[in-house]
Amino acid sequence: MKRIKIILNIVLSTFLVTLSACGQNQGNIKSAQTLTGSDSSMMDKPDSFWKRTLSKEQYYILREKGTERPYTGKLLMNKDSGVYTCSACGNLLFTSDSKFDSHCGWPSFDKEIAGGRIITKEDNSLGMTRTEIMCGRCGGHLGHLFDDGPTETGLRYCVNSVSLEFIDAKSMPYGANAKDTLVLGGGCFWCIEAVFQNMKGVESVESGYSGGNVANPTYEQVCSGQTNHVEVVQVVYDRNVSSMEDILKVFFTVHDPTSVDKQGADEGYQYRSVIFYRNETQKKTAETVIAALNKEKAYDAPVVTQVEKLKTFYKAENDHQDYYANNKEKAYCRMVIQPKLDKFEKAFKHKVKE
Ligand SMILES: [Zn+2]
C-alpha cells in the first residue's frame, strides 16, 4: 500500500511540475507598478469582472447606466443610522446624516462623505444636460446630481438604491473607517488571490511582489529566484465584516504553512510562506495566530511562516490579476486553484461571498 502511495506521489508530482506557475510561458511581460496606500482604484477592471461579480440588476444600473423605477428601491425610506457604500466595490459614499426625503422616488443626499469619493461627468442623454455621478473608485454609475436641494448645501444627490449598500452603525464595531490592508505570501499568487476574491469583507485583492531587493520586478525576474521577492497578494478588507484573524484563518487553511519555500509543485524562495505586516498591531496579531496554531499542534510540523515588515508592494503585471477568473479552463486552474477554492468554501461556508 505504502509503495503504491509513493509511486502515486511520484507520478502526481511529475504531472504537477508541468502545472507549476513558473512553468507557463507568459510572454508580453510588462514592468510592475508600485502601489502605495490601500484605496486602490478598480477603474481598470474588465467588463467580464463586473459580469461575474454583479447581479443582473446591478450590472444594468452600475455598468450600463440604467435607472431603477422610482419608488421601488429598497433604501428609499431607510432612516437608520449608518453609512452608504458603493454596492459594486464598497467605496464609502454617504452617511445617513446627509440623507433626506426629496419625494423624487430615489434615495437622496445633500452631500457626499468627506474625501472626494464621487466623480461627476456631464450627461447629455435623453435630450437634456445633467450631471452624472459615479463611484470614484470603480466608476460605477450612481445617479445624478442636481442643484435644487432644500438644505444649506443646495445639492441633491439622486442615487439608485441598487448602486448602494447600507451598513448599519450597530454592525460596525470599527466605525466607518474599518478598512485594513494585509500583504500575504502563500505560494503561487494566482491561488491565494482567487480564494480571497471569494471571501466576505474582502474589497480587493491584487497580486504582486514583496520582500525582495529589486525595484519594479517583472514576473520573469521573480520566478528566476534572483530578486528575493515573494509572490504575494495585497488584500484590502473591511474589519467590520472580516477581522485580520479571519483573513489569517483562511490563509493558513489554503496553503501549507509548514512547507519551506514550496507549495505543491511550485518550489523556490518566491513561494515561501510569509505575512508582511504594516504596523505593530498586524505584527502582534500574526505572531499570536502562529503561536496558537503551534500550541494546538494544528499541523504535523511547526508553522514556518515568516513575519516580516512590509517595505514595498509592487503590483504584478495585468495578466496576473484576476488570473483564475480569466483562465478557468487552464489545467493549473482546474488542478491546483479549484481544489483550494473548494477547500475554502467547505471550511468557511459563512465567509463565502454570495
Ligand atoms: Zn464603486
Residues whose N, C-alpha, C, O or C-beta is under 5 A from the ligand:
A	BS01	ZN	C86 A88 C89 G90 N91 C135 R137 C138 G139 G140
